């Protein structure tokens, strides 16, 4: 194909391997951010991108003449199911001065080399990446919604609350249980029933991403209704300035079930000393979030529900996403969004 | 058509001299975000849809190549 030859003539474009890791880490340090965790912590880099067979989930472009790395497009897999594997883009960067659309070429190759069903964007820069995805890749773009539920207090140090929301939680009949391992979860809930969901998250993903995370500590829960686990969700408690917030970072299964545990969230807020609980998501039926007592942060909201904690930034933050599939569900921990920096 | 395209692009991307080079993409004169602008402007003017496969350096490297690409896209639209 003619469009491949122009790029292939100038660059060697391929999936990275173990021998490339040092070069990629140096590229991240120079072109992304000096001292970035993926430039300084090889073990964490390998946790994020390296497969058991030694392949590395990053498409790289090497200038054939200069022998230098000129671009990268990483990806994180939502499953190891070859038929239904969705990926999120991560660490997409081209050094300035290269051929235009090299970045787009890397995304096109990423879709081919990864063998994915869908390539999903999360945390994209609204000024650079989002216009490229919208105009050139013709993806849909949007911002995730941030929902929150406040503790029963008037004193907030992490959040800034000007207008207290009036949402009232419905007392449903859902019961929340804890899963301490992937085996416990598998015994009660068959993740493979969600193969048609986008993205499909399998047991490998849940174990790797949450139970075995190298740095963060997550809690994995199930929502039981009439003795059956209808949904799985994941939370992480975030400490800042002597206070805590609770973050819902992932959700799989029946969205109706979320609306049945409003009472649980109230108890969590009382027992955990958290100022608030928040949940960044897009594609989630708002009716059930409201039923559980959650409020959507509005555009230009005077209330501030922070998103950045290392370092702490007391600002409302928008997270942009792109997808080519209508019914994609986005959650906070998708891709590399809930990751130490 | 060439004059009109030059007029549109001259207005939208005044920092690029589209007649000065036959390697606008290869030489980095036309960067990715400039191509987004080019696509947006020419899609509206000529009511065409840029297929991802048409967005190659060869099809955008010169004003003549851009004109040919628009003509090709118009033909595709007529045939739809």
Interface residues (C-beta under 8 A of the other chain):
Chain A: X1 X2 X3 X6 X7 X97 X98 X99 X100 X101 X102 X103 X104 X108 X128 X131 X132 X135 X136 X137 X138
Chain B: X25 X26 X28 X30 X31 X32 X33 X34 X35 X36 X39 X40 X50 X52 X53 X55 X56 X57 X58 X60
